[in-house]
Amino acid sequence: MSEGHGRYHFGENRQFCYDARGSLQETITWLQKAKMRGLITDERYEELPDELTEIRKMPNGYVRSIGKNRSS
């Protein structure tokens, strides 16, 4: 998200936010795999997706705060 902000163009900034959101979703998938392979405890597995769900809201809120149709 920082890289997108540093480009000073709304479209690229927004795209980096969407990329960040996709990476968070990918992390959830890797957590599922880690649990199936016994690499993390059940307790930790239950905690992390909730935290990631909260974090996933942040890029969405940021995109809304900067507007949908800005040209720069």
C-alpha positions in Angstrom: 0.0 0.0 0.0 2.9 2.4 0.7 4.2 1.8 -2.8 0.9 2.7 -4.3 0.6 5.8 -2.2 4.1 6.8 -3.3 3.1 6.8 -7.0 0.8 9.8 -6.5 -1.8 8.4 -8.9 -5.2 7.3 -7.6 -5.6 4.3 -10.0 -2.3 2.8 -9.0 -2.8 3.6 -5.4 -6.1 1.8 -5.5 -4.7 -1.2 -7.3 -2.0 -1.7 -4.7 -4.7 -1.7 -2.1 -6.5 -4.4 -3.9 -3.3 -6.3 -4.3 -2.7 -6.0 -0.5 -6.2 -7.4 0.1 -5.5 -10.3 -2.2 -2.3 -11.0 -0.3 -4.2 -11.1 2.9 -6.6 -13.7 1.4 -3.6 -15.7 0.3 -2.3 -15.7 3.8 -5.5 -17.2 5.1 -5.1 -20.0 2.6 -1.5 -20.6 3.8 -2.8 -20.7 7.4 -5.2 -23.5 6.4 -2.4 -25.4 4.9 -0.2 -24.9 7.9 -2.9 -26.2 10.2 -3.5 -29.3 8.0 0.3 -30.0 8.1 0.4 -29.5 11.9 2.7 -26.5 11.7 0.6 -24.3 13.9 -1.6 -25.1 16.9 -5.4 -25.2 16.7 -5.6 -22.3 19.1 -3.3 -20.1 16.9 -5.2 -21.1 13.8 -8.4 -19.9 15.4 -6.9 -16.6 16.4 -5.2 -15.6 13.2 -8.1 -15.6 10.7 -10.1 -13.3 12.9 -7.2 -10.9 13.0 -6.7 -11.1 9.3 -10.4 -10.4 8.7 -10.1 -7.2 10.7 -6.9 -6.2 8.8 -8.6 -6.9 5.5 -11.1 -4.2 6.2 -8.4 -1.6 6.4 -7.5 -1.3 2.6 -11.2 -1.2 1.8 -11.7 1.7 4.2 -8.6 3.5 2.8 -9.9 3.2 -0.8 -13.3 4.6 0.3 -11.5 7.5 2.1 -9.6 8.6 -0.9 -12.7 8.4 -3.2 -13.6 6.2 -6.1 -13.2 8.4 -9.1 -10.2 10.6 -8.5 -7.9 11.1 -11.5 -4.8 11.8 -9.4 
